[in-house]
Amino acid sequence: MEITRKAKEELENRIDRIEEFIGKKGLGSNYLQKAKKTQRDINLALAVGGVIMIAGLILWMKSKD
C-alpha cells in the first residue's frame, strides 16, 4: 500500500514539473505570464481599494457622531 502511495506521489510530482516547464517554455507562455501578472495587479488593486473603502466608511461613521 505504501509503495503505491509513494509511486503515485512521485508521478504527480513529475507531472507537476512537466506542466510547470510547459507553462514557462511552451506555446503561449508569454501570454500566460502576462495574464498572471495582470491578474495579480487587479487583485492587489481590489484589496487596496477595499481597505481604503472600509477606512473611509469608518471615518465617515465616526464623523457622524
Backbone as CSV, one residue per row, in Angstrom:
resi,resn,N_x,N_y,N_z,CA_x,CA_y,CA_z,C_x,C_y,C_z
1,MET,0.828,-1.198,0.000,0.000,0.000,0.000,0.868,1.255,0.000
2,GLU,1.922,1.242,0.800,2.798,2.407,0.876,3.578,2.602,-0.422
3,ILE,3.945,1.510,-1.058,4.693,1.594,-2.320,3.834,2.281,-3.383
4,THR,2.571,1.907,-3.468,1.704,2.525,-4.472,1.467,4.010,-4.153
5,ARG,1.394,4.342,-2.875,1.200,5.741,-2.500,2.431,6.561,-2.885
6,LYS,3.622,6.010,-2.607,4.866,6.705,-2.969,4.995,6.846,-4.487
7,ALA,4.636,5.794,-5.205,4.712,5.845,-6.660,3.743,6.884,-7.210
8,LYS,2.556,6.938,-6.643,1.567,7.922,-7.084,2.055,9.337,-6.811
9,GLU,2.633,9.571,-5.631,3.166,10.902,-5.302,4.294,11.292,-6.247
10,GLU,5.174,10.345,-6.552,6.288,10.621,-7.457,5.776,10.961,-8.855
11,LEU,4.793,10.231,-9.347,4.224,10.527,-10.661,3.552,11.898,-10.675
12,GLU,2.825,12.225,-9.611,2.185,13.534,-9.535,3.223,14.654,-9.524
13,ASN,4.328,14.447,-8.797,5.394,15.453,-8.769,6.008,15.644,-10.148
14,ARG,6.239,14.542,-10.853,6.813,14.636,-12.196,5.860,15.354,-13.156
15,ILE,4.588,15.031,-13.060,3.596,15.688,-13.921,3.543,17.184,-13.622
16,ASP,3.587,17.545,-12.339,3.590,18.963,-11.963,4.804,19.678,-12.538
17,ARG,5.977,19.033,-12.466,7.188,19.653,-13.021,7.089,19.806,-14.536
18,ILE,6.529,18.813,-15.212,6.358,18.899,-16.669,5.390,20.017,-17.019
19,GLU,4.280,20.115,-16.287,3.314,21.183,-16.552,3.938,22.558,-16.309
20,GLU,4.744,22.673,-15.263,5.423,23.945,-14.975,6.397,24.300,-16.093
21,PHE,7.132,23.302,-16.583,8.071,23.533,-17.683,7.338,23.983,-18.934
22,ILE,6.240,23.330,-19.259,5.458,23.707,-20.438,4.903,25.116,-20.265
23,GLY,4.462,25.445,-19.048,3.940,26.784,-18.782,4.997,27.863,-18.958
24,LYS,6.258,27.524,-18.661,7.337,28.510,-18.786,7.900,28.582,-20.201
25,LYS,7.991,27.446,-20.879,8.682,27.400,-22.169,7.779,27.085,-23.353
26,GLY,6.555,26.685,-23.108,5.690,26.216,-24.188,5.008,27.347,-24.946
27,LEU,4.148,26.947,-25.879,3.392,27.896,-26.671,2.489,28.725,-25.768
28,GLY,2.481,30.007,-25.979,1.618,30.881,-25.201,2.145,31.194,-23.818
29,SER,3.382,30.824,-23.527,3.912,31.052,-22.184,4.037,32.544,-21.888
30,ASN,4.389,33.337,-22.901,4.475,34.788,-22.675,3.109,35.360,-22.348
31,TYR,2.096,34.912,-23.060,0.735,35.378,-22.798,0.286,34.959,-21.407
32,LEU,0.618,33.726,-21.019,0.240,33.224,-19.704,0.904,34.041,-18.598
33,GLN,2.172,34.376,-18.763,2.874,35.178,-17.755,2.268,36.574,-17.656
34,LYS,1.928,37.165,-18.790,1.296,38.492,-18.771,-0.064,38.428,-18.102
35,ALA,-0.819,37.367,-18.363,-2.141,37.216,-17.759,-2.028,37.046,-16.245
36,LYS,-1.049,36.270,-15.797,-0.840,36.099,-14.355,-0.470,37.424,-13.697
37,LYS,0.401,38.188,-14.342,0.810,39.490,-13.788,-0.377,40.442,-13.737
38,THR,-1.175,40.463,-14.782,-2.349,41.327,-14.811,-3.338,40.924,-13.728
39,GLN,-3.552,39.626,-13.553,-4.466,39.153,-12.513,-3.956,39.542,-11.131
40,ARG,-2.657,39.419,-10.916,-2.072,39.806,-9.630,-2.272,41.292,-9.372
41,ASP,-2.048,42.112,-10.392,-2.218,43.557,-10.250,-3.671,43.920,-9.945
42,ILE,-4.597,43.248,-10.606,-6.028,43.501,-10.359,-6.385,43.108,-8.931
43,ASN,-5.895,41.951,-8.481,-6.178,41.515,-7.114,-5.627,42.499,-6.089
44,LEU,-4.411,42.997,-6.321,-3.830,43.989,-5.411,-4.647,45.272,-5.400
45,ALA,-5.076,45.721,-6.566,-5.868,46.944,-6.652,-7.200,46.779,-5.924
46,LEU,-7.835,45.631,-6.074,-9.092,45.379,-5.367,-8.889,45.342,-3.855
47,ALA,-7.800,44.727,-3.414,-7.528,44.651,-1.976,-7.272,46.043,-1.402
48,VAL,-6.454,46.831,-2.088,-6.165,48.192,-1.618,-7.433,49.036,-1.657
49,GLY,-8.211,48.918,-2.699,-9.472,49.649,-2.798,-10.431,49.276,-1.678
50,GLY,-10.489,48.002,-1.333,-11.350,47.551,-0.245,-10.916,48.123,1.097
51,VAL,-9.611,48.130,1.344,-9.098,48.689,2.597,-9.398,50.177,2.676
52,ILE,-9.195,50.889,1.577,-9.473,52.325,1.559,-10.961,52.579,1.772
53,MET,-11.809,51.767,1.157,-13.246,51.941,1.310,-13.681,51.702,2.754
54,ILE,-13.167,50.663,3.369,-13.513,50.375,4.760,-13.028,51.494,5.676
55,ALA,-11.802,51.972,5.449,-11.285,53.075,6.261,-12.142,54.326,6.069
56,GLY,-12.566,54.586,4.848,-13.429,55.735,4.580,-14.770,55.611,5.277
57,LEU,-15.347,54.421,5.258,-16.620,54.201,5.942,-16.483,54.393,7.451
58,ILE,-15.393,53.900,8.003,-15.163,54.066,9.441,-15.032,55.544,9.787
59,LEU,-14.254,56.280,9.007,-14.105,57.718,9.260,-15.428,58.450,9.093
60,TRP,-16.202,58.070,8.112,-17.496,58.706,7.864,-18.449,58.431,9.029
61,MET,-18.457,57.197,9.523,-19.330,56.836,10.642,-18.920,57.592,11.926
62,LYS,-17.615,57.750,12.120,-17.139,58.455,13.311,-17.449,59.949,13.228
63,SER,-17.415,60.498,12.031,-17.675,61.928,11.884,-19.155,62.250,12.046
64,LYS,-20.025,61.259,11.851,-21.460,61.464,12.036,-21.823,61.679,13.494
65,ASP,-21.067,61.062,14.390,-21.371,61.158,15.828,-21.006,62.465,16.350
